[in-house]
């Protein structure tokens, strides 16, 4: 696979973003949605931030205070023996869980698609009780003159998917929750199919203990039904443990291409692609046997969570995939792949 990374990756990192407060620190800038607006490439960046911890040995959770509109912290000094902190993202207690950072979404713009200017005048921040642990992993889809942005909302109630829309990435209209817990990685198709909106989503089943990709449809992009299984992990391969949608699907002459993430037995995140029928996208026509992008570079293998490449958006232009991807849950990077290379790596399903 002739994947070409930008030579000066990462293109954005924690050092490039001002925190909301001098008492805070940005620990990650990654997993951005992407689109074009006029001559600009627009990113919606996931920014992970936390209150600086003067005592690193004391577990410190991050919570967004909706009334004060700021990130606050909660220390677990006396409860430390009962805290599971093996995952640096999460503090797990016997009856509840907290995150160690709060994520929100910042807008950044660029003429060349590489060098971005961050807009500090706006963005998306927690506003509801379903978002007090943060907003994560936005996907941007342009449909009928509007940019629809769905994102993961996290709170003590669990992981849900919410929706906003915008015409300029300055003002956003909220449309509420689309999917309840536990559901994430929602991507919309950018056009109606058989007069229905269509999306991919990734429910988590505690019964089957599986994380697989499903398809749903809607008459209005707000109420979703017609759910059906699409594809799941392939044991023993790079996507053998779990899979989830990544970027917004795009249409080609051969059908719809969806770039997704897969996780293996070593918790290593890679990217691959599936080909869906252009008229009946609930039919999988092809799937890459090997990853199209895997964590091999130092900035992908080491970071807040190592061995991770993860995308929420790409641009399909000039017969190339221009992928914006998170590396090690820490930085944002850029890579290009010719579409013919993706197709050549696919096996019929």
Secondary structure, DSSP 8 states (H G I E B T S, - for coil): ---EE-TT--SB-GGGS--SSTTEEEEEEEEEEEEEETTEEEEEEEEEEEE--S-TTS-EEEEEETTTTEEEEEE-TTTGGG-B-SSTTEEE-SS-EEESSEEEEEEEEESSSSS-EEEEEEEE---SGGGTTEEEEEEEEEETTEEEEEEEEEETTEEEEEEEEESSSSS-EEEEEEE-SSEEEEEE-SS-BTTBEEEEEEEEETTTTEE-EEEEEESSSSS-EEEEEEE---TTSTTSSEEEE-S--EEETTEEEEEEEEE-TT--EEEEEEEE-SS-TTSEEEEESS-SB---SHHHHSSSSSSBEEEEEEEEETTEEEEEEEETTTEEEEEEEEHHHHHHTEEE-
